[in-house]
Amino acid sequence: MAQEAHLSEHEPSPKPPAPPGSAAQPPAAAASGTQPPGRKPPSALWADALGRVGIRSAQILLILVVAAVSVYALMQIKLLVIPVLIALILAAAIGPFVNMLRRRGLPGGAATAVAFVALLVVLAGVGTVIYLSVRNQWAELAEKASAGLDELEQFLINGPIPIDPAQLDQAREGIIQFATSSQARSGAITGLSVVTEFLAGAGLLLVILFFFLKDGAKIWNFMLRPFKGEREEKLRRVGRRTLEVLGGYVRGTAIVALVDTVAIGAALLILQVPLAIPLAIIVFITAFIPLVGATVAGILAALVALVANGPVVALIVVAVVVAVNQLEGDLLQPIVMGKSLQLHALVILMALTAGTILAGIIGAVLSVPLAAVVWAIIQVWTAEDPNLQDMNPDLPPPNTQPV
């Protein structure tokens, strides 16, 4: 026993096991579960700069695919989508009037009915005035505009910087081919289908608008039922900000359009330009298309003045249109619209182009307010616009159920 104890004292103590993957590890152990020196594991391929770029590229492509599929799906049901969007914009514009009537003591249904009938009367009155003003003079207006284009073409050909007539003919043919292309015809439904689609859309618009005005708070509250806590608060701020942007945009654009119509119409009457009233009404309608609407109407007025009154009056009309546009951009829009349209001119132009390609004139009218809403939602969601006033006191408070 003493000899065994003596021998055990001189035996070396056992070494601790080497960590996995170390040089002391047996080759078999190294081969079972570790990579040989100099080779990266598969997960490390996505950890370097190129891997991160690949991940971001795949995410961007996935987002673009989802957006394209969503837009395509919405375009297939545009008979429903367009009335819903127009009804939402109109409801946001006249919502404060409904809320004022409710605060004055009218029940919700009665306040909605009064506002709804008032809106229909206003729209019917404006439509009647436009129809009566343009009906008897539309052929003359088209003839004057066509003659003005011909005179402008002669000026370009024989002017100080002559242009080859073949280039003008090529540009005109390109425009005609685009207007009569298969893509343009595929989106146009002629005859009875146009009337049927318009009547169906108008009826659907009126029904949706009535329920938005009457039960908009309940509908929004129902949509927020799955959300709780901070996300619910953000979505409620999104709703308030959306109403503020859409309502401010519509009311502000109507005021700006009215000022443009009065200013340009008065100038046309003073200069004794024929068809002054129809031209002024066209200015009012096109003013709802930002950037390009008033410019197009001004060009049409200048062409009519060029044919009927000569180049001097036409230049004066152009000067008046330019001055009104400057007044609108520098004074009226910042004061009337405030923060409703905080978009760069390039963003507005891109939104107009995309909306026109997707849905024609309706898309051009709806694209800018929708782009403003998207930007406002981004600001709210990223907490860049946290202090929001409640523009619609009828929106229900958090953690409440619709009644």
C-alpha positions in Angstrom: 0.0 0.0 0.0 2.8 2.4 0.9 4.5 1.6 -2.4 1.3 2.2 -4.4 0.9 5.5 -2.7 4.4 6.4 -3.4 4.1 5.6 -7.1 0.8 7.6 -7.4 2.5 10.7 -6.0 5.0 10.6 -8.9 2.4 10.0 -11.7 1.6 13.1 -13.8 -1.8 14.6 -13.2 -4.3 14.1 -16.1 -4.5 17.0 -18.5 -7.9 18.8 -19.0 -9.6 18.0 -22.3 -8.7 20.4 -25.1 -11.4 22.7 -26.4 -13.1 21.7 -29.6 -11.3 22.8 -32.7 -8.0 23.3 -31.0 -4.7 21.9 -32.3 -4.6 19.3 -29.5 -8.0 17.8 -30.5 -7.8 14.5 -32.3 -8.3 14.6 -36.1 -11.5 12.6 -35.8 -13.0 15.1 -33.4 -12.0 18.0 -35.5 -13.6 16.4 -38.5 -16.9 15.8 -36.7 -18.6 19.3 -36.5 -15.9 21.9 -37.2 -14.6 23.5 -40.4 -11.1 23.0 -41.6 -8.8 25.9 -41.2 -9.2 28.6 -43.8 -12.8 27.8 -44.8 -15.8 30.0 -43.6 -19.0 28.4 -42.3 -22.0 28.9 -44.6 -23.5 31.4 -42.2 -20.4 33.6 -42.4 -21.1 34.1 -46.2 -24.0 36.4 -45.3 -22.1 38.3 -42.6 -19.6 40.2 -44.8 -20.4 43.3 -46.8 -21.4 41.5 -50.0 -23.7 39.2 -48.0 -25.5 42.2 -46.3 -25.9 43.8 -49.7 -27.4 40.6 -51.0 -29.9 40.4 -48.1 -31.0 44.0 -48.6 -31.4 43.5 -52.4 -33.5 40.4 -51.8 -35.7 42.4 -49.3 -36.1 45.3 -51.8 -37.0 42.9 -54.6 -39.6 41.2 -52.3 -41.1 44.6 -51.4 -41.3 45.6 -55.0 -43.0 42.3 -56.0 -45.6 42.7 -53.2 -46.2 46.4 -54.2 -46.6 45.4 -57.9 -49.0 42.6 -57.1 -51.0 44.8 -54.8 -51.3 47.6 -57.4 -52.3 45.0 -60.0 -55.0 43.6 -57.7 -56.4 47.0 -56.9 -56.5 47.9 -60.6 -58.7 44.9 -61.2 -61.3 46.2 -58.8 -60.9 50.0 -59.6 -64.7 50.3 -59.9 -64.7 49.8 -56.1 -61.3 51.4 -55.2 -61.8 54.7 -56.9 -65.3 55.4 -55.3 -63.8 54.5 -51.9 -60.9 56.9 -52.3 -63.0 59.7 -53.5 -65.5 59.1 -50.7 -62.7 59.1 -48.1 -61.4 62.4 -49.5 -64.8 64.1 -49.5 -65.6 62.8 -46.1 -62.4 64.2 -44.7 -63.2 67.6 -46.3 -66.8 67.9 -45.0 -66.2 66.0 -41.8 -65.6 69.1 -39.7 -69.0 70.5 -40.8 -70.7 67.3 -39.7 -68.9 67.5 -36.3 -69.9 71.1 -35.9 -73.6 70.2 -36.5 -73.3 67.4 -33.9 -71.8 69.8 -31.4 -74.7 72.1 -32.0 -77.1 69.4 -30.8 -78.1 67.6 -34.0 -78.2 63.8 -33.8 -75.6 61.9 -35.8 -78.0 60.8 -38.5 -79.5 64.3 -39.0 -76.1 66.0 -39.1 -74.9 63.5 -41.7 -78.1 64.0 -43.8 -77.8 67.8 -43.7 -74.1 67.7 -44.7 -74.7 65.1 -47.4 -77.6 67.0 -49.0 -75.6 70.3 -48.8 -72.7 68.6 -50.6 -75.0 67.2 -53.3 -76.5 70.6 -53.9 -73.1 72.2 -54.2 -71.8 69.6 -56.6 -75.0 69.7 -58.7 -74.9 73.5 -58.8 -71.2 73.5 -60.0 -71.9 70.8 -62.5 -74.9 72.7 -63.9 -73.0 76.0 -64.2 -70.2 74.2 -66.0 -72.5 72.4 -68.4 -74.5 75.5 -69.3 -71.4 77.6 -69.8 -69.6 75.1 -72.0 -72.4 73.4 -73.8 -73.1 76.1 -76.3 -69.5 77.2 -76.8 -67.5 74.0 -76.7 -67.4 73.6 -80.5 -66.2 77.1 -80.9 -63.6 76.6 -78.1 -62.2 73.5 -79.8 -62.1 75.3 -83.1 -60.3 78.3 -81.6 -57.8 76.1 -79.8 -57.1 74.1 -83.0 -56.6 77.3 -85.0 -54.3 78.6 -82.3 -52.2 75.4 -82.5 -51.9 75.9 -86.3 -50.8 79.5 -85.9 -48.3 78.5 -83.2 -46.9 75.8 -85.6 -46.5 78.4 -88.3 -44.7 80.7 -85.9 -42.3 77.8 -84.9 -41.6 77.0 -88.6 -41.1 80.6 -89.7 -39.8 82.1 -86.5 -36.3 83.3 -85.5 -35.3 79.8 -84.6 -36.9 77.7 -87.4 -37.9 74.2 -86.7 -38.1 71.5 -89.3 -41.8 70.8 -90.2 -41.1 67.1 -90.3 -40.1 67.1 -86.6 -43.5 68.8 -85.7 -45.4 66.3 -87.9 -43.5 63.4 -86.2 -44.3 64.7 -82.8 -48.0 65.1 -83.7 -48.1 61.6 -85.1 -46.5 60.2 -82.0 -49.1 61.9 -79.8 -51.9 60.6 -82.0 -50.5 57.0 -82.0 -50.2 57.1 -78.2 -53.8 58.2 -77.8 -55.1 55.6 -80.2 -52.8 52.8 -79.2 -54.0 49.4 -78.1 -53.0 50.1 -74.5 -55.2 53.3 -74.5 -58.1 51.5 -76.2 -57.8 48.5 -73.8 -58.5 50.7 -70.8 -61.4 52.6 -72.5 -64.8 51.1 -72.5 -67.1 52.7 -75.1 -70.9 53.1 -75.5 -73.2 51.7 -72.9 -70.5 50.3 -70.8 -69.1 53.7 -70.0 -72.5 55.0 -68.8 -73.1 51.9 -66.8 -69.8 52.0 -65.1 -70.1 55.7 -64.4 -73.6 55.3 -62.9 -72.5 52.3 -60.8 -69.4 54.1 -59.5 -71.4 57.3 -58.7 -74.1 55.3 -56.8 -71.4 53.4 -54.9 -69.6 56.6 -54.1 -72.7 58.2 -52.6 -73.5 55.2 -50.5 -69.9 54.9 -49.2 -69.7 58.6 -48.5 -72.9 58.6 -46.5 -71.7 55.7 -44.3 -68.3 57.3 -43.9 -69.9 60.5 -42.7 -72.4 58.7 -40.4 -70.3 55.8 -39.0 -66.7 56.7 -39.8 -65.7 56.6 -36.2 -67.2 53.2 -35.6 -65.6 51.8 -38.8 -62.2 53.1 -37.8 -62.6 51.8 -34.2 -63.6 48.4 -35.5 -60.5 48.2 -37.7 -58.3 49.0 -34.7 -59.7 46.2 -32.5 -56.9 43.8 -33.1 -54.3 46.4 -32.0 -53.4 47.3 -28.4 -51.0 49.6 -26.6 -48.5 51.7 -28.5 -49.4 50.4 -31.9 -53.0 51.3 -31.4 -52.0 54.9 -30.4 -49.9 55.2 -33.5 -52.7 54.0 -35.7 -55.1 56.5 -34.1 -52.6 59.3 -34.8 -52.3 58.0 -38.4 -56.1 58.3 -38.7 -56.2 61.8 -37.3 -53.3 62.9 -39.5 -54.9 61.4 -42.6 -58.2 63.3 -42.0 -56.2 66.5 -41.5 -54.2 66.1 -44.7 -57.0 65.0 -46.9 -59.5 67.6 -45.6 -56.9 70.4 -45.7 -55.9 69.5 -49.2 -59.4 69.5 -50.6 -60.5 72.7 -48.9 -57.2 74.4 -49.7 -57.2 73.3 -53.4 -60.8 74.5 -53.8 -59.9 78.0 -52.4 -56.8 78.2 -54.6 -58.8 77.1 -57.7 -61.5 79.7 -57.0 -58.8 82.4 -56.7 -57.2 81.3 -60.0 -60.5 81.2 -61.7 -61.5 84.7 -60.6 -58.1 86.2 -61.4 -57.7 84.6 -64.9 -61.3 85.0 -65.7 -61.3 88.7 -64.9 -58.2 89.2 -67.0 -59.8 87.4 -70.0 -62.9 89.6 -69.6 -60.9 92.8 -69.4 -58.9 91.8 -72.5 -62.1 90.9 -74.3 -61.0 87.4 -75.1 -63.9 85.3 -76.4 -65.1 82.3 -74.4 -63.8 83.9 -71.2 -66.3 82.2 -68.9 -65.7 78.6 -70.3 -62.0 79.2 -70.1 -62.3 80.3 -66.5 -64.3 77.2 -65.6 -61.7 75.0 -67.3 -59.1 76.8 -65.1 -61.1 75.9 -62.0 -61.4 72.3 -63.0 -57.8 71.8 -63.9 -56.6 73.6 -60.8 -57.2 70.3 -58.9 -54.3 68.8 -60.8 -51.2 70.4 -59.2 -48.3 71.9 -61.2 -49.7 71.1 -64.6 -53.4 71.8 -64.4 -53.3 75.6 -64.3 -50.5 75.7 -66.9 -52.6 73.6 -69.4 -55.6 75.9 -68.9 -53.4 78.9 -69.3 -52.0 77.6 -72.6 -55.5 76.9 -73.9 -56.5 80.5 -73.0 -53.4 81.9 -74.7 -54.1 79.9 -77.8 -57.7 81.3 -78.0 -56.4 84.8 -77.4 -53.8 84.4 -80.1 -56.4 83.5 -82.7 -59.0 86.0 -81.7 -57.0 89.0 -80.4 -53.5 88.7 -81.8 -50.1 87.9 -80.3 -49.9 91.0 -78.0 -53.1 90.0 -76.0 -51.9 86.3 -76.0 -48.6 87.4 -74.4 -50.5 89.4 -71.8 -52.6 86.3 -71.0 -49.5 84.3 -70.6 -48.1 86.9 -68.3 -51.3 86.9 -66.2 -51.2 83.1 -66.0 -47.5 83.1 -64.9 -48.2 85.8 -62.3 -51.2 83.9 -60.9 -49.2 80.7 -60.7 -46.4 82.5 -58.8 -49.0 84.0 -56.4 -50.5 80.5 -55.9 -47.1 78.8 -55.2 -45.6 81.5 -53.1 -48.5 82.9 -51.1 -51.8 81.0 -51.4 -50.7 77.4 -51.0 -48.5 78.0 -47.9 -51.3 80.1 -46.2 -54.4 78.1 -47.2 -53.0 74.5 -47.1 -50.5 75.0 -44.3 -48.9 71.6 -43.6 -51.4 69.6 -45.6 -49.1 69.3 -48.7 -45.5 69.0 -47.5 -44.2 67.5 -50.7 -41.4 68.5 -53.0 -42.3 69.5 -56.5 -40.4 66.5 -57.9 -42.4 64.1 -55.7 -45.6 65.7 -56.9 -44.6 65.4 -60.5 -43.7 61.7 -60.1 -47.0 61.0 -58.3 -48.9 62.8 -61.1 -47.1 60.7 -63.7 -47.7 57.4 -61.9 -51.4 58.2 -61.2 -52.0 59.3 -64.8 -50.4 56.1 -66.1 -52.5 53.9 -63.8 -55.9 55.6 -63.8 -55.9 58.5 -66.3 -57.4 61.8 -65.2 -58.8 60.3 -62.0 -55.4 59.0 -61.1 -53.9 62.4 -61.7 -56.4 64.1 -59.4 -56.1 61.4 -56.6 -52.3 60.8 -56.8 -51.1 63.9 -55.0 -53.4 63.8 -51.9 -52.6 60.1 -51.6 -48.9 60.8 -51.8 -49.3 63.5 -49.1 -51.1 61.0 -46.9 -48.4 58.4 -47.3 -45.7 60.9 -46.3 -47.8 62.1 -43.3 -48.2 58.4 -42.2 -44.4 57.9 -42.5 -43.8 61.0 -40.3 -46.3 59.9 -37.7 -45.0 56.3 -37.6 -41.4 57.4 -37.2 -42.4 59.9 -34.4 -41.3 62.9 -36.5 -44.8 64.4 -36.1 -45.8 63.3 -32.5 -47.8 66.4 -31.5 -51.0 66.2 -33.4 -54.2 68.0 -32.7 -57.4 66.0 -32.9 -58.9 67.3 -36.1 -61.9 64.9 -35.7 -63.3 64.8 -32.2 -65.7 62.0 -33.2 -62.8 59.5 -33.4 -63.3 57.2 -30.5 -60.7 57.1 -27.7 -58.4 54.1 -27.1 -59.7 50.9 -25.6 -63.3 51.5 -26.6 -65.7 49.4 -28.6 -68.0 50.5 -31.4 -71.7 50.9 -30.4 
